[in-house]
Amino acid sequence: MKKIYNLLALAFIAFAMFSCGNDPKPEPTPEPEPEPKTTAELIVGTWQLTDGSATVLGQEVNIMDFMNGNEYCVMFNADGTATAYNKADGVPETADSTWSYDEETNSISMTVSGTTESLLLKSIDETTMVVEGNITIDGVGSLAATLTLTRIVE
């Protein structure tokens, strides 16, 4: 009988040793990738004109040369409203407007003081937007232009 107890004790010890092994730890669940922003969502924010070129009388000119240190910014809101900001000669001017993005034509339309202009969206990411089309400049008229805007981080 003592042998049976010894065998049972030995079996119990062997069982205990094998069942005390390291259990594999579950792999942590990776965070799901966020959904990429739509183009309209990327447009929302405040953008400053940082570079641009236009064709004047058949010549390519740098728009920044005509800015004389003035700043031009536009704030696109998610609700379709926008505020254009122009600081000319140290005096800030703002104009409330509306905007929309047309996915089919990949263009941004903006209406300021009853005048609507549409620009082709050439590229956009979190920091830079490039648009192309005809722009109207007071005292100059309509010019074919390519504009580069940089997002202002708020």
Buried (B, 14 or more C-beta within 10 A) or exposed (E): EEEEEEEEEEEEEEEEEEEEEEEEEEEEEEEEEEEEEEEBEBBBBBBBBEBBBBEBEEEEBEBBEEBEEBEBBBBBEEEEEBBBBBBBEEEEEEEEBBBBBEEEEEBBBBBBEEEEBBBEBBEBEEEBBBBBBEBEEEEEEEBEBBBBBBBEEE
